[in-house]
Amino acid sequence: MQESGNPCIFIPYQRDLAMKTLCNPGMLLLLIMLTNTGIMSQQPAQDVFTVIHNRKSVRQYADKPVENEKVETLLKAAMAAPTARNIQPWLFYVITSRQVLDQLAADLPYAKMLAHAPMAIVVAGDTHKGNPNQEQKLNWALDCSAATQNLLLAAEALGLGAVWTGVFPYSQRVEAVSQALELPAHIIPLNVIPVGYPASDEQPKDKWDPEKIRWID
Ligand SMILES: Cc1cc2nc3c(=O)[nH]c(=O)nc-3n(C[C@H](O)[C@H](O)[C@H](O)COP(=O)(O)O)c2cc1C
């Protein structure tokens, strides 16, 4: 079914089509299945540039859990990121345990918002992946950063609020997260990303600065 620009407004042809669809048992069944799988219950698709420019760090969250299908959508977006040699050296820890969230909030100096977040995702690098040499040994952090940005953009697109809180390269924070999640030494947490429904009206910052551009003609 095609929609006009505004998801709530159907032009007459589309209304007819919608009625025919609803009166067709097969189509009705498909609609119910899509709704149940969560595909139809998520936000309407937004233009990629709108999402990029609307993304902002959100640090206050409503007292409402994030649906599992939305979490999966975030993780799928994260894992679509590019990685050096396509090694995908990442692991994603989805934390909904109140005890662990509170522990992390207590231990991380700039992630106190975790105490009020319904969940968080830790993006971590597996330093055993790909047998990297000395020059490539930090590629996991670059790859996990690309995944993180995809995840943050997906959160924006789904109407969720999130913020990248830094862990690596601060050794005390790496140790705190590793202890809380009982990570083996070769898994290094890059960040902790609290996720929830926004409870504040954060606005994106305008960072456009032509002065930062050098054209090499
Ligand atoms: C590597 C990195 C580490 C960050 N660490 C923290 C942090 O520990 N706590 C926090 O509240 N925000 C953190 N941020 C979010 C930045 O403060 C935020 O992105 C920046 O102020 C720009 O605002 P914006 O995300 O709304 O555009 C971090 C962002 C990055 C990229």
The ligand as a Tripos MOL2 file, in Angstrom:
@<TRIPOS>MOLECULE
LIG
   31    33     1     0     0
SMALL
NO_CHARGES

@<TRIPOS>ATOM
      1 C1         33.9110    9.1040   21.6420 C.3       1 LIG1
      2 C2         32.7550    9.7990   22.3340 C.ar      1 LIG1
      3 C3         32.6670    9.7510   23.7080 C.ar      1 LIG1
      4 C4         31.5950   10.3610   24.3670 C.ar      1 LIG1
      5 N1         31.4910   10.2320   25.7130 N.ar      1 LIG1
      6 C5         30.4140   10.7550   26.3540 C.ar      1 LIG1
      7 C6         30.2220   10.5200   27.7340 C.ar      1 LIG1
      8 O1         31.0120    9.8100   28.3830 O.2       1 LIG1
      9 N2         29.1210   11.0440   28.3290 N.ar      1 LIG1
     10 C7         28.2100   11.7790   27.6350 C.ar      1 LIG1
     11 O2         27.2300   12.2350   28.2450 O.2       1 LIG1
     12 N3         28.3450   12.0210   26.3040 N.ar      1 LIG1
     13 C8         29.4220   11.5210   25.6470 C.ar      1 LIG1
     14 N4         29.5580   11.6740   24.2930 N.ar      1 LIG1
     15 C9         28.5490   12.4390   23.5410 C.3       1 LIG1
     16 C10        29.0670   13.8270   23.1810 C.3       1 LIG1
     17 O3         29.1040   14.6240   24.3400 O.3       1 LIG1
     18 C11        28.1290   14.4380   22.1100 C.3       1 LIG1
     19 O4         28.1340   13.6280   20.9670 O.3       1 LIG1
     20 C12        28.5770   15.8410   21.7320 C.3       1 LIG1
     21 O5         28.3830   16.7260   22.8030 O.3       1 LIG1
     22 C13        27.7990   16.3790   20.5220 C.3       1 LIG1
     23 O6         26.4130   16.4020   20.7900 O.3       1 LIG1
     24 P1         25.3930   15.5850   19.8810 P.3       1 LIG1
     25 O7         25.6860   14.1350   20.0060 O.co2     1 LIG1
     26 O8         24.0230   15.9400   20.4460 O.co2     1 LIG1
     27 O9         25.5510   16.0580   18.4660 O.co2     1 LIG1
     28 C14        30.6150   11.0740   23.6140 C.ar      1 LIG1
     29 C15        30.7010   11.0930   22.2260 C.ar      1 LIG1
     30 C16        31.7430   10.4460   21.5840 C.ar      1 LIG1
     31 C17        31.7920   10.4530   20.0650 C.3       1 LIG1
@<TRIPOS>BOND
     1     1     2 1
     2     2     3 ar
     3     2    30 ar
     4     3     4 ar
     5     4     5 ar
     6     4    28 ar
     7     5     6 ar
     8     6     7 ar
     9     6    13 1
    10     7     8 2
    11     7     9 ar
    12     9    10 ar
    13    10    11 2
    14    10    12 ar
    15    12    13 ar
    16    13    14 ar
    17    14    15 1
    18    14    28 ar
    19    15    16 1
    20    16    17 1
    21    16    18 1
    22    18    19 1
    23    18    20 1
    24    20    21 1
    25    20    22 1
    26    22    23 1
    27    23    24 1
    28    24    25 2
    29    24    26 1
    30    24    27 1
    31    28    29 ar
    32    29    30 ar
    33    30    31 1
@<TRIPOS>SUBSTRUCTURE
     1 LIG1         1 GROUP 0 **** ****
